[in-house]
Amino acid sequence: MARYSTLRALLAHCAADGLVTAQLDVETAFLNGDLEEEIYIRQPQGYERGDTAKVCLLKKALYGLKQAARAWNKNLEDVLIKAGFRPTDADPCLYVGTVAGDKVSILVYVDDLLVAAKSAKRVDAGKRVILVAFMARDMSAPTYFLGMHIERDRGTGALRLSQHQYASNLL
């Protein structure tokens, strides 16, 4: 999972250099993971076929499996690496790649992704890598990511982060 310090550093870089950002939310992310182990489950109640003592061999991860998060992350990493992105040394959840000569960054937090690049065209190219491989919702410019509210004024170049919802919940 991405670190708060990585998110703040990436957003500071975006504000300083005028980078365009976008957010994606991968739908049913854990169901996209391929299992490396053989895992059997009992037949779900109401969906039994034949003998109720028979079990089902899982081919894909399911929510609730201990392996589901790792399987999803491995699948996502494989897709990003195949597209030419590499995890950074500072944070393995921050992937950097080159699209048409421009740097594109993708920050991963479980099933939420933040894409940043110099132009909207390059951001779209970064999003396309994800959208081709997975069902994902394009949430356009980020307003809430990793528990932080993000307000951006592109005219002045200002970017404000707040955690007022977190603070309210604590109170």
C-alpha positions in Angstrom: 0.0 0.0 0.0 1.2 3.5 -0.9 2.7 5.6 1.9 1.2 9.0 2.9 4.7 10.5 2.4 4.7 9.2 -1.2 1.3 10.6 -1.9 2.3 14.0 -0.5 5.5 14.0 -2.5 3.8 13.1 -5.7 1.1 15.7 -5.2 3.8 18.3 -4.4 5.6 17.4 -7.6 2.3 17.7 -9.5 1.6 21.1 -8.1 5.1 22.4 -8.6 5.4 21.2 -12.2 1.7 21.6 -13.2 1.2 17.9 -13.8 -2.3 16.6 -14.7 -3.8 14.0 -12.4 -6.6 11.5 -12.6 -7.9 8.7 -10.3 -9.1 5.2 -11.2 -11.0 2.7 -9.0 -10.6 -0.9 -10.1 -13.9 -2.7 -9.6 -13.9 -6.1 -7.8 -10.1 -5.9 -7.8 -9.5 -9.0 -5.7 -11.4 -11.2 -8.1 -8.8 -10.3 -10.8 -6.0 -12.2 -8.9 -4.8 -15.6 -10.2 -4.1 -18.1 -7.5 -0.7 -19.9 -7.4 -1.8 -22.4 -4.8 -4.5 -25.1 -5.1 -7.4 -24.0 -2.9 -10.6 -26.0 -2.5 -13.8 -24.7 -1.0 -17.1 -26.4 -0.1 -19.9 -25.9 -2.5 -21.8 -22.8 -1.7 -25.1 -23.5 0.0 -27.9 -23.5 -2.5 -25.6 -24.2 -5.4 -24.7 -27.8 -4.7 -24.3 -30.1 -7.6 -24.6 -33.8 -7.0 -22.9 -35.0 -3.8 -22.8 -32.3 -1.2 -19.4 -33.7 0.0 -17.8 -32.6 -3.3 -15.6 -29.5 -3.2 -14.8 -26.8 -5.8 -11.3 -26.0 -7.0 -10.7 -22.2 -7.1 -9.1 -20.8 -10.2 -9.4 -17.1 -9.2 -9.1 -15.3 -5.9 -12.2 -14.5 -3.8 -12.7 -11.8 -1.3 -12.0 -13.2 2.2 -9.0 -15.4 1.1 -5.7 -14.5 2.7 -4.1 -14.7 -0.7 -6.5 -12.5 -2.5 -4.7 -9.1 -1.9 -1.4 -10.5 -2.9 -2.8 -12.2 -6.0 -4.4 -9.0 -7.1 -1.3 -7.0 -6.4 0.8 -9.4 -8.4 -1.6 -9.3 -11.4 -1.6 -5.5 -11.4 2.2 -5.4 -11.1 2.5 -7.8 -14.1 0.2 -5.6 -16.2 2.2 -2.4 -15.3 5.6 -4.0 -15.9 4.4 -5.4 -19.2 3.4 -1.9 -20.2 6.8 -0.6 -19.4 6.3 0.8 -15.8 8.7 0.0 -13.0 8.2 0.3 -9.2 10.4 3.0 -7.6 13.0 2.1 -5.0 11.5 4.6 -2.5 8.0 3.1 -2.6 7.1 -0.1 -4.5 3.6 1.2 -4.9 4.7 4.1 -7.1 5.3 3.0 -10.7 7.0 5.2 -13.2 7.1 4.7 -17.0 7.5 6.6 -20.2 4.7 7.2 -22.6 5.7 8.9 -25.9 8.8 10.4 -24.3 6.9 11.8 -21.3 7.1 10.4 -17.7 3.9 9.0 -16.3 3.5 8.0 -12.6 1.0 5.6 -11.2 0.5 5.4 -7.4 -1.3 2.3 -6.3 -3.4 2.0 -3.1 -5.1 -1.5 -3.2 -7.7 -0.9 -5.9 -7.4 2.9 -6.2 -4.8 4.4 -8.6 -3.6 7.9 -9.0 -2.1 8.7 -12.5 0.0 11.8 -13.1 1.7 13.2 -16.2 2.6 16.5 -18.0 -0.5 16.4 -20.2 -4.0 15.0 -20.2 -3.1 13.0 -23.2 -0.3 11.2 -21.3 -2.6 10.7 -18.3 -5.2 9.1 -20.6 -2.4 6.8 -22.0 -1.5 5.7 -18.5 -5.2 5.1 -17.6 -5.6 3.1 -20.8 -3.0 0.6 -19.5 -5.3 -0.1 -16.6 -8.6 0.1 -18.4 -7.6 -2.4 -21.0 -6.6 -5.0 -18.4 -9.3 -4.4 -15.8 -12.8 -3.1 -15.3 -12.2 0.3 -13.6 -14.1 3.5 -13.0 -12.5 6.7 -14.3 -13.0 9.2 -11.5 -11.3 12.1 -13.3 -9.3 14.5 -11.1 -8.8 13.2 -7.6 -10.7 14.9 -4.8 -10.3 12.2 -2.1 -7.4 9.7 -2.0 -5.9 7.7 0.9 -8.1 9.5 3.4 -7.0 12.9 2.2 -9.2 15.5 0.6 -7.5 17.1 -2.4 -8.4 20.6 -3.6 -6.5 21.9 -6.6 -6.6 25.4 -8.1 -4.8 25.0 -11.5 -5.0 28.8 -12.1 -2.8 29.6 -9.1 -1.0 26.3 -9.0 -2.2 25.7 -5.4 -2.9 22.3 -4.1 -4.5 21.8 -0.6 -4.6 18.6 1.4 -6.8 18.1 4.4 -8.1 15.4 6.6 -11.1 17.1 8.0 -13.3 14.0 7.7 -10.7 12.0 9.7 -10.5 14.7 12.3 -14.3 14.9 12.6 -14.5 11.1 13.0 -11.9 11.2 15.8 -13.9 13.9 17.6 
